[in-house]
Structures are given as structure tokens and as C-alpha cells.
């Protein structure tokens, strides 16, 4: 359907930026590209700016922030820029002048304002901008590949004049995910040159990496359009993990193949204008130069894995999670996790399981890609279950209007433009949606409330901080409704609330979920369960390629079970779409 990706024939620019949602295979694709170009005689630098980077794992080489040669691959160099460290240095620089001047409680609030994902992304942008500004590095390579590209939101923000003014030193509206940018103001010219380089099709190619799955392709389409709007037109799409064949007598194999083909038949219109390549679904872990070479040659299964046997761990299932929630009398249940891991399905299945035990349950979500109207369809729903859907777009628009009406007085045009863009940050949506969630929970005292797609610990702390900002600094600030103030302590009460982290048994989803858990613990919230979803390891597949992938899941399942989770359950991969009340019971076995 799509031509195989061969970097030697496809890459024509010195800079390559790889982007895509977590777990799509950005790092392995970037490494494959780097190895291919290096072995074609090009001198290549591979740079990761991903906070959950596994670049060193894929290359099997310890990395620092300084380029180093990769053994066994002549001409290939790599470095691992740590945006978390850069973000910490950035916070210290911005907050430092206020230490000893403002109360400690205010300093803590300021630091939290600078602890979000957007701040880390700004810091990552600063890191690779600094690298590109170093002529001694840039001129020494034929190609520089960046694993993880900036979003359109970050690029738009950096182009706004107000980002370089004193606006944020004088006004804090309480919704910012980014916080002051004054600490970076001296780099304005360098940033402008970097954004120009990104927009130059002679210098830069943006490579979108997606799985052949509906949610992943929709995210790629959104990112593609957002970055085109920023002037980054030179784009490729790589469909990673495409099954080339299947085993007809193996239900898991044949169903997964058909599911992928169906997703590709419904390819978003925005992606049809992009040059598309493919990389295969493989049985083996993509670590080490030799396996990466196999990957680029479209080898799906090493001969040594033709007759592998997967040793099974004895893990709890979703019904054990539901039994635990029911036995403890939990009243509020949050499912949390990164996009594409199946939070909506898990939340819906938990709600159905509790209803089957005789409990009255209210289920609500904000997920626009898999909302509950689709999940339950026209099926007959048990009278004990009520469902609502919060519209993120509507809630965000309402919240933006509220904030702008309170703080826009006295702002000049540049300041207002910055404020409006700042309100486009991901944290704004989390805050707006969480306020709506709080209202639902406040109205549902007599029901168990199951909430799909919850905010991060960072957002919870921002909400907690907003009133303190208003009181202590006398600055304009978003109001925190009483329902939100009541819900924050409730979330921290493990007798009343349970947080369930949903992940996949793969490197990036597990590492991102680990960061999410650390984020929540900063807000004094400890997840009670982890659920490993869509697991091939937990199926009975006989297909040799899928069995190989099942074996590759095992170490990540072990990491979750032994190192990360208080308690852990696993859900086998269900190929057929399980929609409708009765069908969702399939997850309860």
C-alpha cells in the first residue's frame, strides 16, 4: 500500500525532525534513519530531546549531552539532551531573583507554574537551538536528526513579541502552563533563526511517525496541520508497525491485520497530501545496530525466533481491580494515562463491572476521539448506569472568555496576543475540563463516579495555587470554584478516591506513565492500580511475529509489576471493537 521507507532515497535535507505521539516508534525510526545515512557515507548526528528518551537503549550505548561516536556504526554520532535538567536550570534562573524576597509559599507556587510539560518543551527547544547555533557542531555533519520535534503551540508562542517583553513579569492570570519566558529573552534572535530554519524546505524535513491506528493517525493529522500553519510544509508520514502478512488460522493475527487495514482506509484527509512511507511490524525489540538494520530491510522475524515460547507471568485481571474498588467502597475513580493506551475503554469497562455488582454509577469522559456515545452505541444500558460527556472545546472556550474578561484590561495588543496564545496551552484544557469534572462529581454524591481522561498532578497543583497567587501577590487570577476546592482534597483521600494508571507494555508508554505517577505524587496523589492494556503477552496467539512481540513486552510488564505499581493488572489485546454494554463485559473476564 505504501512504499517502504529507505532514508538513502528519501532524505534530502540536512535537518530532520521526528514527531508523533508517545509509543509510535519515533526513536527507533530516527535511529534507523541515522544508521542508514551513516552507512551510506554521510556523517550523522542523532539528538534526542525527549524527556522519556530511550535513545541510549536503542543504540545500546550510554549517552551524555555531548556528541559521541556510536560503536559499530561508522559516521554515526549521538547525544541525549536532557530537557528536564534544562527546565530545572530555567526555573532556577527565573525564580532565583525572588528567593529571599517573596515568602517561601509564593516561591513554591512560582516553581509549580514552571513545572509543566510546556516548560519542558520550551527548555528542549532551547537545548537544540543552542546546538544549532554552534557552528562548530553544525558544520561538522551532513545530517542532524532530532528525536522529538516542537509542537505548533510552542513555535507560535516563541514568535509572539510579548514572549520577549516584560508582560509576564507584571501579570499572572493563573492558567499559564508556561510561566515567565523572561529567562530566555537574550536568545530571541537565535530562536528566530531556528524557526526560520524549520520553515525552510531546503534545510528541514519534518517526519511524522504514526501507528496504523485511528487515534494515532488522527494525532498525526492534527500535528501535521498545526505545523503547516507554522510554515513547516516539507513533511513525510511514516506508518510504523504495519503488518505485511498474517496467519489466517490465528484469530489475533488476522483480526489485527484487518483492523490496521481498516484504519488506513479511513486515513484522515489532511494526511493524504503528505508523502507516505511504511515500516513493518516486527517480532523483535528494536535495540542494537544489527536489529535496526534488519528493521530497515523490512525483515519482520529473525529465524532464531520462529519457534519461541513465551513464559507467562500470573497477573491479576481487570475483574480484580473492580472487585477491589467495590470492596473498598471507592466513590470517585480516575483513569489516567497518555493518549492511545485505551483509557476510555478501561473506564467504561470498570463502570460496567461496578454496575454488574449492583452499584449506581455515573461515567463521564472528555475524550473526543473515542467518546462514550460511540463506546455504548445504541445498546441497552443498565438503569444503574448514567453517562455524560464533557465537551473540551466548549469548556475551554468558556474558560478562556472568563479569564480574558478578568485580566485583559490594561494589556497592550502584544500582551493580549501572548495571553491568548498562552491560553492555547495543554494545561488550559486540563484546568477547564477539570472544573467541569468537579461539577459532575459535586452533583453525584449518591453515585460512584468514574472519570475518563483526568488532569496531571501539575495541573492539580496549579489549580490549588491560583487562589494563593491572587491573595499573596494581588495579581489577577482565575477564580477556583468551590466544587474544585472540594474535589482536590477528595482526590488525595485514598478511602474515597482511586487513581488508575493505564499503559501499554512498551518502553515509551511505561516511561511516560512513570513520569505521570511522579507528577501525581507531587500533588500527594498515589495511584492505587496500574492496568497494562492491549497486551499480546496476555493472549494465546500462535502467530510467530506476534509471539515475538509478546516476548518483547515481558520486561516492561516486569518493570511495572516490580518497580512502579502498588498493584498491577493486565488486559489481553481485544482486536474486535468492543462497543455496547454487553460487549464491554468481555473485559471483565
Secondary structure as the mmCIF struct_conf table of DSSP 4:
data_model
#
loop_
_struct_conf.conf_type_id
_struct_conf.id
_struct_conf.beg_label_comp_id
_struct_conf.beg_label_asym_id
_struct_conf.beg_label_seq_id
_struct_conf.end_label_comp_id
_struct_conf.end_label_asym_id
_struct_conf.end_label_seq_id
STRN STRN1 UNK A 3 UNK A 4
HELX_LH_PP_P HELX_LH_PP_P1 UNK A 5 UNK A 5
HELX_RH_AL_P HELX_RH_AL_P1 UNK A 7 UNK A 10
BEND BEND1 UNK A 13 UNK A 14
STRN STRN2 UNK A 15 UNK A 19
BEND BEND2 UNK A 21 UNK A 21
TURN_TY1_P TURN_TY1_P1 UNK A 22 UNK A 23
BEND BEND3 UNK A 24 UNK A 24
HELX_RH_AL_P HELX_RH_AL_P2 UNK A 26 UNK A 39
TURN_TY1_P TURN_TY1_P2 UNK A 40 UNK A 41
STRN STRN3 UNK A 44 UNK A 48
TURN_TY1_P TURN_TY1_P3 UNK A 51 UNK A 52
HELX_RH_AL_P HELX_RH_AL_P3 UNK A 55 UNK A 59
TURN_TY1_P TURN_TY1_P4 UNK A 60 UNK A 60
BEND BEND4 UNK A 61 UNK A 61
BEND BEND5 UNK A 65 UNK A 66
STRN STRN4 UNK A 68 UNK A 69
HELX_LH_PP_P HELX_LH_PP_P2 UNK A 70 UNK A 70
TURN_TY1_P TURN_TY1_P5 UNK A 71 UNK A 72
BEND BEND6 UNK A 73 UNK A 73
TURN_TY1_P TURN_TY1_P6 UNK A 74 UNK A 75
STRN STRN5 UNK A 76 UNK A 80
HELX_RH_AL_P HELX_RH_AL_P4 UNK A 83 UNK A 96
TURN_TY1_P TURN_TY1_P7 UNK A 97 UNK A 98
STRN STRN6 UNK A 99 UNK A 99
TURN_TY1_P TURN_TY1_P8 UNK A 100 UNK A 101
STRN STRN7 UNK A 102 UNK A 102
HELX_RH_AL_P HELX_RH_AL_P5 UNK A 104 UNK A 113
TURN_TY1_P TURN_TY1_P9 UNK A 114 UNK A 114
BEND BEND7 UNK A 116 UNK A 116
HELX_RH_AL_P HELX_RH_AL_P6 UNK A 117 UNK A 132
TURN_TY1_P TURN_TY1_P10 UNK A 133 UNK A 133
HELX_RH_AL_P HELX_RH_AL_P7 UNK A 135 UNK A 138
TURN_TY1_P TURN_TY1_P11 UNK A 139 UNK A 140
BEND BEND8 UNK A 142 UNK A 142
STRN STRN8 UNK A 143 UNK A 147
BEND BEND9 UNK A 148 UNK A 148
HELX_LH_PP_P HELX_LH_PP_P3 UNK A 149 UNK A 151
HELX_RH_AL_P HELX_RH_AL_P8 UNK A 152 UNK A 159
BEND BEND10 UNK A 160 UNK A 160
HELX_RH_3T_P HELX_RH_3T_P1 UNK A 161 UNK A 164
BEND BEND11 UNK A 165 UNK A 166
HELX_RH_AL_P HELX_RH_AL_P9 UNK A 167 UNK A 170
BEND BEND12 UNK A 174 UNK A 174
BEND BEND13 UNK A 177 UNK A 178
HELX_RH_3T_P HELX_RH_3T_P2 UNK A 182 UNK A 187
HELX_RH_AL_P HELX_RH_AL_P10 UNK A 188 UNK A 198
TURN_TY1_P TURN_TY1_P12 UNK A 199 UNK A 199
TURN_TY1_P TURN_TY1_P13 UNK A 201 UNK A 203
STRN STRN9 UNK A 204 UNK A 211
BEND BEND14 UNK A 212 UNK A 213
HELX_RH_AL_P HELX_RH_AL_P11 UNK A 214 UNK A 229
TURN_TY1_P TURN_TY1_P14 UNK A 230 UNK A 231
STRN STRN10 UNK A 235 UNK A 242
TURN_TY1_P TURN_TY1_P15 UNK A 248 UNK A 249
HELX_RH_AL_P HELX_RH_AL_P12 UNK A 251 UNK A 265
TURN_TY1_P TURN_TY1_P16 UNK A 266 UNK A 266
HELX_RH_3T_P HELX_RH_3T_P3 UNK A 269 UNK A 271
TURN_TY1_P TURN_TY1_P17 UNK A 272 UNK A 273
BEND BEND15 UNK A 274 UNK A 274
STRN STRN11 UNK A 275 UNK A 280
BEND BEND16 UNK A 283 UNK A 284
BEND BEND17 UNK A 288 UNK A 288
HELX_RH_AL_P HELX_RH_AL_P13 UNK A 289 UNK A 296
TURN_TY1_P TURN_TY1_P18 UNK A 297 UNK A 298
HELX_RH_3T_P HELX_RH_3T_P4 UNK A 303 UNK A 305
TURN_TY1_P TURN_TY1_P19 UNK A 306 UNK A 307
HELX_LH_PP_P HELX_LH_PP_P4 UNK A 310 UNK A 313
STRN STRN12 UNK A 316 UNK A 316
HELX_RH_AL_P HELX_RH_AL_P14 UNK A 318 UNK A 328
TURN_TY1_P TURN_TY1_P20 UNK A 329 UNK A 329
STRN STRN13 UNK A 332 UNK A 336
TURN_TY1_P TURN_TY1_P21 UNK A 339 UNK A 340
BEND BEND18 UNK A 341 UNK A 341
HELX_RH_AL_P HELX_RH_AL_P15 UNK A 343 UNK A 356
TURN_TY1_P TURN_TY1_P22 UNK A 357 UNK A 358
STRN STRN14 UNK A 361 UNK A 365
BEND BEND19 UNK A 368 UNK A 370
HELX_RH_AL_P HELX_RH_AL_P16 UNK A 372 UNK A 376
TURN_TY1_P TURN_TY1_P23 UNK A 377 UNK A 378
TURN_TY1_P TURN_TY1_P24 UNK A 383 UNK A 384
STRN STRN15 UNK A 385 UNK A 389
HELX_RH_AL_P HELX_RH_AL_P17 UNK A 392 UNK A 407
TURN_TY1_P TURN_TY1_P25 UNK A 409 UNK A 410
HELX_RH_AL_P HELX_RH_AL_P18 UNK A 413 UNK A 422
TURN_TY1_P TURN_TY1_P26 UNK A 423 UNK A 424
BEND BEND20 UNK A 425 UNK A 425
HELX_RH_AL_P HELX_RH_AL_P19 UNK A 426 UNK A 443
TURN_TY1_P TURN_TY1_P27 UNK A 445 UNK A 446
BEND BEND21 UNK A 447 UNK A 447
STRN STRN16 UNK A 448 UNK A 452
BEND BEND22 UNK A 453 UNK A 453
HELX_RH_AL_P HELX_RH_AL_P20 UNK A 457 UNK A 473
HELX_RH_AL_P HELX_RH_AL_P21 UNK A 482 UNK A 492
TURN_TY1_P TURN_TY1_P28 UNK A 494 UNK A 496
STRN STRN17 UNK A 497 UNK A 503
BEND BEND23 UNK A 505 UNK A 506
HELX_RH_AL_P HELX_RH_AL_P22 UNK A 507 UNK A 522
TURN_TY1_P TURN_TY1_P29 UNK A 523 UNK A 524
BEND BEND24 UNK A 528 UNK A 528
STRN STRN18 UNK A 529 UNK A 535
BEND BEND25 UNK A 536 UNK A 536
TURN_TY1_P TURN_TY1_P30 UNK A 537 UNK A 538
BEND BEND26 UNK A 539 UNK A 539
HELX_RH_AL_P HELX_RH_AL_P23 UNK A 544 UNK A 559
HELX_RH_PI_P HELX_RH_PI_P1 UNK A 560 UNK A 564
BEND BEND27 UNK A 566 UNK A 567
STRN STRN19 UNK A 568 UNK A 572
BEND BEND28 UNK A 576 UNK A 576
BEND BEND29 UNK A 580 UNK A 580
HELX_RH_AL_P HELX_RH_AL_P24 UNK A 581 UNK A 584
HELX_RH_3T_P HELX_RH_3T_P5 UNK A 585 UNK A 588
#
